[in-house]
Amino acid sequence: MSGAAVSSIQKIPTKYLRQKAQEFLTSRKHANNLVDIIAQWDQQDSGISCILTLETIFLEVLKRGDMYQERTITLTIGEPSAESRYISWLRNCFEEVWAKILASIESCRSGVQLQALSTAIKLMAEEGKAPLEPTGDLEYYFPLHRLKHILMSLLSPEKDNVHLIARFQELANYLDALYFTWKCLPSLTPKRQPHEIYIKNLLELIDKLPLPKDAQGEATKNSELLCGPQQATGGFTWDQTSARRALNKTWACVMHWELTPQLHKQLLVVLLERVMPHLEKPVLLTDFLMDSLDADGPIGLLALQGVFLLVTQHNLEYPNIFTKLYSMFEPEIFHTKYKARLFYLSDLFLSSTHIPEALVAAFAKRLARLTLVAPAEDILIILLFIGNLLLRHPGLKRLIDHPQGGEVHAEDTSSAADPFLMEERDPLQSNALMSSLWEIRALQWHVLPSVATAARFIREPLPSVEYDMAAALERTGGHIFERELKNRVKEIMLTFERPTSMALPKGERLLQYWQLTSSH
């Protein structure tokens, strides 16, 4: 192509791209328009326009079957026909466009990336409905090679693609796309240690991909397919065993990688919320979860939930679980994102009435002591928690008025005479049964009326049923603030007249001078 031709290509305005596309689709004599549009792609600020234009072209070309080519065996050597050459040229352009789309997903600015991903999914879907080559007796076809290249672009080892993965999550609504994504993942998961960004992208992708437990029920409910006939019975069959096997293969590689604290936390979240119910041998996670329990902060909290699942669902024996749980109740817990999990899991762990009374007393006393430094919303949760412990173990009511505890007045909140050992790591050695819940008494003079009212439960008969901890954990400090605001602040009238324009209100003296001035 001459330099003059290149110069003319560079001067093609964006507004003419769709016109050129329409000319190309109308007549083959405008075939060079496709070359011009592809060449315009690399020009500044032309990315999204070119992507949309080429999307329009190739969606129509696929629907028409213009790139469809029968597999024939040539017995004689000769020149291919003009039609064959045109199809071959068109398919080469299609592959060039695919390469540019994938490159845009990996390296362009965010807006272009999202549009390139959307176009890639649409072209993949249309190619599934209109394959480029015969598929034999298959009733259903999915372009797996296209999906694999899209996933390779998303699982970049260099760029954090959270925003792209969030858009890709829309494919989870299509049963066939979800299934084949799971099928692709094992081949894209390296056994050797990958880059940190790749691990983050992979965990983010797994977190966005559901794996239905009831495949038949899910297939009936979600019958829409990305490719092929829009019914789940149109040649596609969900293979639950194969999908679970793919997940287990992928996770087996992940568990051998070294993780930073941030990735360790992300992995535990994905494990608990997505992966664990589908693992073939979850007991193999025991060592990993036990090691994670020793970590401080959110990692230990999340590992606690995993251990709880192994104990309750897979008969894992862990005799020191209560000691570990007890040690997690430190003032720092109120500043972590996952504190609600700790309260919820602790309530479940301590729900049995067969736990030694001294152990439960230690938890109740430690929680009561923490109310002295906890935020207001957490104090309310702790009070409900302690109330549940007193309901399950009536013998603990003696902590309310223990002889050695004595009466605590508003000006006396010292714990110097308290036999309870807050620094003791073993709950059974903390002397909790010799103490009293004077901390709750002290809360009856809290500055917030809601907290003071809640703390008065120890002076009233306990309810016959336990408090709903799950419902209480949904509340936040915002609820307390809003409630107090409504109690203390009345509505203030800001204006007597509703403004109708930028003009001054009626009766404003300045208005007459403004009118006089503006009239000249």
FIDOVO-88666 format. One record per residue: residue in one letter; y negated, x negated, z negated of N, C-alpha, C, O in turn. Coordinates in steps of 0.2 Angstrom, whole numbers, plus 5000, padded with zeros to 4 digits. Each point is the difference from the previous one (the first is absolute). Last residue first. Layout:
N
AYXZYXZYXZYXZ ...
***
This chain:
520
H475651644837499549965004500449965005499749965004 S501450174979499750045005499649975005499850025006 S501249884974500550005006499750055006500249995005 T498649994974500149945003500450005006499849975005 L500050224982499449995003500049935004499750005005 Q502250064983499950045006499449995003499950005006 W500549894974500549975005499950055007500049975005 Y498950094975499749955003500449975006499749975005 Q501250204983499450035004499649945003499850015005 L502149954980500250035007499450025004500049995006 L500049924971499949955005500250035007499749985005 R500650154976499350005002499949945005499650015005 E502650154990499849934999499349995003499850015006 G501550204996499549994994499849934999499649994995 K502750045018499550055000499549994993500349984995 P501149805014500150074998499450045000499449985000 L500849825018499950014993500250074997499950045004 A501349865019499350024998500050004992500550014997 M501449965018499749944997499350014997499749964997 S502150245004499849955005499749944997500150004994 T500750194994500250035006499849945006500350015005 P500350014966499649975005500350035007500650005001 R499550144976500449965004499649975006499750045003 E499450014972500050035007500549965004499949934999 F499750024978499950075000500150035007500250065000 T500949704989499450035004500050084999500650034999 L500949834988499649955003499450025004499549975001 M502150114977499750035006499549945003499649984996 I502749994988499349995000499750035007500249975005 E502150064978499749995007499350004999499750044997 K501649874982499950075004499849985007499749955001 V501849904980499450005005500050075003500550035003 R501249914981499449974997499450015005499450014997 N502950065008499950024993499349984997499750044996 K501149895026499950075000499850034993499750054999 L500949725003499350015003499950085000499450024999 E502749904993499449994995499350015003499650034997 R502349995017500150054995499449994995499750054998 E500549795019499850075003500050054995499550044999 F501449754995499350005001499750065003499550024997 I502849965000499750004994499250005001499750044996 H501649945023500150074997499650004993499750054999 G500549745012499550055003500050074997499550035000 G502149804994499450004996499550045003499550034997 T502950045010499749945000499350014995499950054998 R502750085008499350004998499749935000500449954998 E501950095006499650015006499350014998499649995005 L502149984978499849945004499650015006499749955003 A501150244984499549964997499849945003499449985000 A502450145008499450045001499449964997499550005003 A502749924993499849995007499450035002499649975003 M501350064975499749935001499849995007499449975002 D500950254982500249985006499649935002499450005002 Y501550094973499449995005500249985006500549965001 E501350174983499649935001499450015005500050055004 V500950154979500249975006499649945001499449994997 S500250154984500750005001500349975006500649985000 P497149944986500250055005500850005000500349954998 L498449974980500249985006500250055005500350054997 P497949984982500850005001500149985008499650025004 E498349874984500250075002500750005001500349955001 R498449854995499950054994500250075001499950044996 I500349795021500449984994499950044994500450004995 F498350025025500650035001500549984994500450044998 R497349895008500150054994500750035000500150044996 A498949815021500349974995500150044994500449984995 A498550115025500749985001500449974994500650014999 T497050035000500450065000500849995001500450034996 A498149795006500050024993500450064999500450014996 V499249925026500549964997500050024993500650004997 S497950125015500650015003500649964997500550024998 P497149954997500350054996500750025003500550024996 L498349745003500250055005500350064996500549994997 V499049824990499450025003500150065005499550045001 H502249924978499849975007499450035003499850064998 W501649984981499249995000499849975006499549965000 Q502850084996499750074999499249994999499750055001 L501849765001499850035006499750075000499650025004 A501549864977499349975002499750035006499450015001 R502850054993499550034996499349985001499550045000 I502249865011499950065003499550044996499650045002 E501249754990499549995006499950075003499450015003 W502149974979499350004998499650005006499450025000 L503150014996499650005006499350014998499750055002 S502249814984499850075001499650005006499749945003 S502449894985499350015001499850075001500450054999 M501849854998499649994994499350025001499650004995 L501950005023500250054996499750004993499950054997 A499849775020499750065002500150064995499650044999 N501049715002499850044994499750065002499650034996 S501449805019499350015000499850044994499450004999 Q502849935011499749964995499350014998499749964997 L501550145021500450024994499849964994500150024994 P499049945028499750074997500450014994499750044996 D499849725014500550044999499850074997499850004994 R498649835009500350025007500650045000500150045004 E497649924979500750005000500350025007499950065002 E497849954991500249945004500749995000500349965004 M498750224983499850015007500349945004500250015006 L500550104970499949935003499950015008500550015004 F499250164972500349995007499849935003499449984999 P499950114979500649965000500349995007500449965001 D497050094990500550035003500649955001500049945002 A497850024988500550024996500650035003500550034997 A497649905015500249944996500650024996500449964999 S498250165018500850005000500249954996500649975001 S497050195001500349944999500850005000500350054997 T497850125004500549995005500449935000500249985005 D497850194982500549954998500650005006500450044999 E497650105000499749944999500649944999499849954999 A500850295004499649985006499849924999500049975005 H502150094980499350035001499749975006500249955003 V502450084988499649965003499350045001500150055003 E502249954979499550045004499549955003499949954997 G502749984997499450024997499550045005500250015006 G502149854995499450015005499450024997499449975001 Q502750024987499749935001499450005004499649965000 P501850244998499749984994499649945000499449994997 H500850165025500449954996499749984994499449994999 D500350195020499750004993500549954996500350024995 I500050005028499450035000499749994993499449994999 L502849945006499549955002499350035000499549974999 R502550164997499849974994499449945002499749984995 K501550145022499450044997499849974994499450014998 L502649935015499449965000499350034998499549974999 G502750145002500049954995499449965000499749974995 P500950185023499650034994500049954994499550014996 H500949955031500249974993499650034994499549974998 R500050115024500749985001500449974994500650014999 L497050055001500450065001500849985001500450044997 L498049795001500150044993500450065001500450024995 L499049855024500549974996500150034993500650004998 N497850095017500750015003500549974995500650024999 G497149944997500250074998500750025002500450034996 I498649765011500250004993500350074997500550014997 F498649985025500649965000500350004992500650014999 L497350095006500550045002500749974999500550034998 L497649844998500150054994500650055002500450024996 I498949815020500449974994500150054995500650014997 I498150055021500750005002500449974994500550034999 L497249984998500250075000500850005003500450044997 I498449765002500150024993500350075001500550014996 D498849895024500649984998500250024992500650014999 E497350045011500550045003500749984998500550045000 A497649844991500150074998500550045003500450044997 P499849695001499550055003500250074998500550024998 A500349794985500250035007499450045002499650024996 V500849864982499649965005500150035007499849975005 L501150134975499449974998499649965005499449994999 T502850105004499550055001499349984998499550025002 L502649864995499749985006499450055001499549995004 R501950044977499649944999499649995007499449985000 A502350185001499450024995499549954999499450015001 L502649945010499650045005499450024996499450005002 R502249894986499749955005499550045004499449985001 K501950154985499549964996499649955004499450005000 A502550125009499450054998499549964997499450025001 F502549865005499650025006499450054998499549995002 A502049954981499649945002499650015006499449985000 A502150194992499449994995499649945003499450004999 V502750045011499550045003499350004995499550005003 L502349874991499849975006499450055003499549985002 A501750084978499549944999499749985006499549975000 E502250205001499350024997499549944999499450015002 P502749985016499950004993499250014998499649995004 I501650145017499749934999499949994992499850054997 H501150155014500549964997499749934999500349954998 T498650245014500050014992500549954997500050014994 S498749965031500650014996499950014993499649964997 S498649985018500250075000500650024996500150064998 L498749735009500050024993500250074999499950034995 F499949875027500449954996500150034993500649994997 L497950125016500750015003500549964996500550034997 D497249944999500150074998500850015002500350044996 S498849775012500149994993500250074997500450004995 L498949995027500749974999500249994993500550014998 Y497350075007500550055003500749974999500450044997 F497849824997500050064996500650055002500350024996 L499349795018500249984994500150064995500550014996 R498550035025500749995000500349984994500650024998 A497149995004500350074999500749995001500450044997 K498349775006500150024993500350074999500450014995 Y499049835025500650044999500150024993500650014998 K497549865009500050065005500650044998500050065002 T498749794979500549995006500050075004499950054997 H499049904981499649985006500449995006499849975005 F501150094974499550055001499649995006499650045003 I502049814987500350055004499550055002500150035006 E499449794979499949995007500350055004499850005006 P500550004970499450025002499949995008499650045003 E502949984990499549964998499350035002500050045005 F502750014997499450044997499549954997500049994994 M502149945015499650015005499350044997499550005004 S502549944983499549945001499550025005499549965001 Y502350194995499550004994499549955001499450004998 L502450025018499550055000499550004995499450015001 K502349844997499649985006499550055001499449995001 T502250054983499649954998499549985005499449984999 F502250185006499550034996499549944997499450014999 I502549935015499550045004499450024996499450005002 N502849874993499349984998499450045004499449984999 P503050045006499950024993499349984997499850044996 Y501550035027499449954999499850014993499550044998 E502450055022499949994993499549944999500149955002 L500550245019499849934998499950004992499750044998 N500950155018500449984994499949924999500449974997 H498550185020500649955002500349974994500349955001 Q497950214998500350035006500649955002500550025003 T498049944978500150075000500550035005500450045000 V498949724998500350034994500250075000500650014998 L498249905020500749975000500350024993500750015001 L497150065002500450035005500849975000500450045001 F497949864985500250074998500450035005500550044998 V498749755008500650004995500150074997500650014999 G497649985016500749985004500550004995500650025001 Q497350004990500250075003500749985004500450055000 L498549774990500350044995500350075003500550024998 A498349825015500749984999500350054995500650015000 L497150015003500450035006500749985000500550045001 L498149874982500050085000500450035005500450044999 G499249725001500550024995500150084999500550024999 I497849905016500749985003500550024995500550035001 P497250004994500350055004500749985002500450055001 G498849804979499650055004500450055004500650024998 D500649744995499550044997499650055005500149995006 A502549914994499449995003499550054996500250054998 D502249954999499649954996499349995003499749964996 L501850195015499850034994499649944995499650024996 S501449935025499450035001499750034993499450004999 D502849915003499549945000499350035001499549974997 M502250195003500049964993499549955000499649994995 L500950115026499650054995499949974993499550004997 F501949895019499350005002499550044996499549974998 D502950034998499749934998499250005002499649974996 T501750235010499949994993499649934998499650004996 L501150115026499349994998499949984993499549984998 L502650095012499949935001499249984999499949945000 V501050284998500149964994499949935001499949964996 P500050215021499449994996500149964994499549974998 K501850085025500149974994499449984996499849944999 E500050185021500750015000500249984993500550034997 L497050065009500449945000500750024998500250044996 H497950125005500549995006500449935000500349995005 P498050094978500550055001500549995006500550045000 M497749804996500550004995500550065001500649994999 V497349975014500649965002500650024995500650015002 R497150084996500250015007500849985001500450035003 E498249954976499750065003500450025007500050065002 L500449744985500150064995499950065004500350054999 L499349745012500750014998500150064996500550045001 V497349905005500450025006500850024998500350045002 V498349864982499850075001500450035006500250065000 L500149714994500350054995499850075002500450054999 L498749785015500750015001500350054995500450045002 Q497449904995500050045006500850015001500250065002 K499349794981499850064998500150055006500250064999 H500149725006500550024995499950074998500550045000 L497949855013500550035004500650024996500450055001 Q497849864987499850065004500550035004500150065000 P500349734989500050064995499850065004500250054998 T501049785018499449994995500050064995500350055002 L502049875010499550045000499449984995500149974995 E502449955020499549994994499450045001499750015006 W502750075004499449965002499649994993500150044995 H502050095009500149924999499449975001500049935000 M500250315002500149984993500149924999500049984995 V499750135027499450004996500149974993499649964997 C502350075018499649955002499449994995499849954998 A501550245000500449944998499649945001500149954997 W499150255011499849994993500449944997499849964996 T500750125026499349975000499849984993499749954999 K502450155005500049945003499349974999499949944999 N500450284994500349954995500049935003499949954996 L499350235018499549994994500349944995499749964998 A501650115020499549965003499549994994499749944999 R502150204997500249935001499549965002499949944998 R499650295000500149974994500249925000499849964996 A500250175024499349994998500049964993499649964998 S502550115011499749945004499349994997499849945000 T501350244992500349944998499749945003499949954997 Q499450275009499749984994500349934997499749964997 D499850155027500649974997499749974993499849955000 W499450245020499849964994500649974997500450044998 T499250045028500450024994499849954994500049945002 F499350175025499949954995500350024994500050064998 G500050075022500349945001499949944995500449955000 G498650284998500049975007500249935001499749965004 T500050184976500750015003500049975007500550015003 A497550014983500449954997500750005003500449955000 Q497450125014500550034995500449954998500249955003 Q498150035015499750014994500550044995499750054996 P501049785025499950074998499750014993500249964996 G499449795012500550055002499850074998499450024999 C499449804986500349995007500550065002500350024995 L498649984984499549975003500249995008499650015004 L501250204979500149935002499549975004499650035003 E500950194978499649975006500249935001500149964995 S500850194988500350005006499649975006500349995005 N499950054967499649965005500349995006500349945001 K500850194984499450014998499549975005499550035002 T502849935000499950075001499250014999499750045004 A501049754991500150015007499850075002499750015005 E500549934972499449985003500050015007499550015003 G502550054986499450044999499449985002499550045003 Q502349825000500150065004499450054999499850035004 A500349774984499849995007500150065004499650015004 D499949924970500450065004499850005007499650035002 K499349814985500750004997500550055004500549985001 P497349885010500350064997500650004998500549975003 L497649854999500750005002500350074997500150004995 P497249895012500550044996500749995003500149995006 L497649854996500650035003500550044996500349974996 K497749904997499850055004500550045004499950055003 D500549754984499750054995499850065004500050064997 I500749755015500650044997499750054995500350065000 L498149815010500350045005500650044997500150065001 E498849784986499550065001500450055005499950064999 L501149734996500150054995499550065001500250064998 L499749775018500750035000500050054994500350065001 N497749825001500150055005500750035000500050065001 K499749764984499550064998500150055005500050064999 I501149745006500350044995499650064998500350064999 Y498849795016500550045003500450044995500150065001 I498249804992499750065003500650045003499950065000 E500749734990499850054995499750075003500250054998 H501649795016499349994997499850064995500350065001 P502349885001499550015005499349994997499949994994 Q502749925001499450024997499550015005499849955004 R502750095004499649944997499450034997499750055002 K501650095010500449994994499649944996500150004994 P498850195023500349945000500349984993499850034995 T499750205020499949974993500349944999500749995001 L499450165019499349974999499949974993499449984999 S502650135007499949955005499349975000499949945002 P500750254984500449944998499949945005500049944998 L498850275006499749964995500549944998499749944999 C500650255018499749945002499949954994500049945002 K500950284994500549965004499749935002500449955001 W498250214989500449974995500549965004500249944997 T498450175017499649954996500549974995500049944999 F500850245013500149945004499549944997500249955001 Y499950274988500649975000500149945004500249954997 L497750175003500249984993500749965000500049954997 A499350165023499649944999500249974993500049945000 D501050275005500349945004499649944999500349945000 L498950254989500749984997500349945004500349964997 Y497150114999500550015005500649974998500149944999 N498050044988500150085001500550015005500250065001 A499049724993500650024996500150085000500550024998 L497749865014500750005003500650034996500550025002 E497249934990500150065003500650015004500350065001 Q499049734989500450054995500150075003500450044998 F498249785012500750005002500450054996500650035002 R497249934991500050045006500850005003500150065002 A499649804979499850074998500050055006500250065000 I500149715004500650034998499950074997500450055001 L497749835006500450015006500750044998500250045003 H498349884980499750055004500450025006500050065001 V500649754986500150064996499850065004500350065000 N500149695005499950065005500150074996500350045003 D499049684995500250054996499950075004499450015002 K501249745009499550054998500250054996500650035001 E500849785006499349974999499550054998499549984997 P502950055009500049954994499349984999499949964995 S500950295015499749935002500049964994499950024994 L501150215013500249954995499849935001500349955001 L499150235015499850024993500249954994499649994996 S501149975027499349994999499750024993499549974998 M502850065007499849935000499349994999499849954997 L500950275007500249984993499849924999499849984995 I500150115027499450034996500149974993499549984996 H502249975019499449965001499450024996499649964997 K502450175002500149934997499449965001499849964995 L500350245016499950014993500049944996499749984996 R500850025027499350014999499950014993499549974997 H502750015009499749945001499250004999499749964998 L501850235002500049964994499649945000499749974995 P500350275017499849935002500049964994499449984998 F502150255006499449974996499949935002500549964999 Y500950285010499949935001499449984995499550045000 Y502650165006499449984996499949935001500449965000 E501450155010499550065000499349984996499550035001 L502549825013499650014994499550065001499750005004 D501849895013500250074997499650024994500150054996 G498849775019500750025000500150074998499650045001 T498349845002500349994993500750035000500350004995 P497749905025500550054998500449984993500149944998 E497449975005500649995004500550064998499950034995 L497949964996499949975006500649995004500049995007 P499550224976500249935000499949975007500050035005 A499150184981500049985007500249935001499649965001 K500250134977500150065004500249995007500350045003 G499149774983500750034998500150075003500650015001 E497449895004500549965003500750024998500550005003 E497650094986500050035007500649965004500350035004 A499249904974500250065000500250035007500550035001 M498449764997500750004998500350075000500650015002 L497149985001500449975006500750004999500450015004 K498250054978500050055005500449985006500450045003 I499349804980500450054998500150065005500550025001 A497949815003500749975000500550054998500550015003 T497250044994500250005008500749985000500450035004 S498749964975500150075002500250005007500550045002 L499049754990500650024997500150085002500650015001 A497449895006500649975003500650024998500550015003 Q497550064986500150035006500649975004500450045003 L499149864977500250074999500150045006500550035001 Q498549755000500750004998500350074999500650015002 V497149975003500449985006500850004998500450035004 G498049994979500050065004500549995006500350055002 S499449774983500450054997500050065005500550035001 R499249735010499750034995500350074998500450025004 C501249805008499350035001499750034994500350004994 S502049895009499549964999499350035001499549964999 E502850155002500149944995499349964999499949984994 I500450215021500250024993500049954995499850004994 S499749955029499550044997500150024993499650004995 A502149915018499649944998499450044997499749974995 L501850175014500349974994499549944997500049994994 I499450125026500050054995500249974993499750004995 K500549885025499350004998500050054994499649984995 A502450015016499949934997499350004997499949974994 W500750225018500450004994499849934996499950004994 V499350025028499750044996500350004993499650004995 E501549895022499449974998499650044995499749974995 E502250135014500249954995499449964998499949984994 F499750185023500250034993500249954995499850014994 C499949915028499350024997500150034993499749994995 N502249975018499749944997499450014997499849974995 R501250215015500349984994499849944997500049994994 L499250085027499750044995500349994993499750004995 W501149885025499349984998499750044994499749984995 S502450085014500149944997499349974997499949984995 I500250215019500350024993500049934996499850004994 Y499549985028499550044996500350014993499649994995 R501949925021499549954998499450034995499849974996 S501950175014500349964995499549954997499949984994 E499450165024500150034994500249964994499850014994 A500249905028499350004997500050044993499749984996 S502649905011499650055003499350004996499949974995 P501649805007500050074996499550045004499549985003 E501849835010499450014997500050074996500350055003 G502049825001499550025004499450024996500049994994 I502849955005499449974999499550035005500149995006 T502150144985499749965005499449974998499650034997 L501650114988500549975003499849955006500349955002 T498750164974499849985007500649965003500149954998 I499850244981500349935002499849995007500350045005 T498450124976500450005006500249935001499749954998 R499050224984500449945000500550005006500550035000 E497150114998500750004999500349935000499749965004 Q497850124988500449975005500750004999500249984994 Y497150124998500850014999500349965006499850015006 M497850024990500349944998500750005000500449954998 D498350255006499849955005500349934999500149965005 G500050274983500649965002499849955005500549985004 R498150184984500150015007500749975002500350025004 K498849954974500250075001500250015007500550045001 L498749754994500650014997500350075001500550025001 V497349935006500549965004500750014997500450025004 E497850064983500150055006500549975005500450035003 L499049844978500350074998500150045006500650035000 F498249785004500849984999500350064997500650015001 I497050005002500349985007500850004999500450045003 T498249994978500050065004500449995006500450045002 E499349784984500450054997500150065004500550035001 L497949815005500749985002500550044997500650025003 T497250024991500150015007500749985002500350045004 L499149914974500050085001500150015007500450055002 I499349734993500650024997500150085001500550025002 C497549885004500549985005500750024997500450035004 S497750014983499950035006500649995005500350045003 I499549834977500350074998499950045007500550045001 G498849735001500650014997500350075000500550025003 S497349875003500450045005500750024997500350045004 D497949814987499850074999500450055005499850055000 Q500249705008499750024994499950085000499750035004 Q502249885012499249995000499850034993500450044997 D501949955012499849954996499249994999499849964996 W501350225017500250004993499749944996499850024994 Q500150025030499450024996500250004993499549994996 A502249985020499649945000499450014995499749954997 I501750235008500349954996499649944999500049974994 I499250195021500050024993500349964995499749984995 D500449975028499449994998499950034993499749964996 V502450075015499849924999499349994997499949964995 L500750265012500449984994499949934998499949984994 N499250105026499650024994500349994994499749984995 N501349995026499749944997499550024995499849964996 A501450205017500449974995499749944997500149984994 H499250215022499649974995500449964995499850004994 K501250115024499649965003499549974995499649955002 R502050224993500249934999499649955004500049944999 S499250304989500349975006500249934999499649964996 T499850184986499950055005500349975007500450045003 L499449844976500550054999500050055006500550035001 F497949804998500649975000500650055000500550005004 E497350084993500149985007500749975001500350015005 Q499050034973500150075004500149985007500550035003 A498949794983500650024999500250075004500650005002 K497349925000500449965003500750014999500550005004 Q497950114984500050025007500449965004500450035004 R499449924973500450065001500050025007500550035003 L498149794992500849984999500450065001500550005004 Y497049984996500450015006500749995000500450015005 K498049964977500050075002500450015006500250065001 T499449724991500550034996500150075002500550035000 P498649795018499750034993500650044997500550025004 I499649765012500250075000499850034993500249984995 K499649785013499450055000500250075000499550045000 Q502049785001499749994994499450054999499850014995 I501449975026500450034994499750004994500050054996 S499049845022499950085001500450034994499850064998 S500449715004499450024997499850075001499750034995 V502349885013500050004993499450024997499950044995 A500349955029500350054997500050004993500050064996 A499149765014499550065001500450064997499750054997 G501549755004499550004995499550065000499850034995 S502749995016499449965001499550014994500150044996 M502749985005499450045000499449965000500049954996 
***
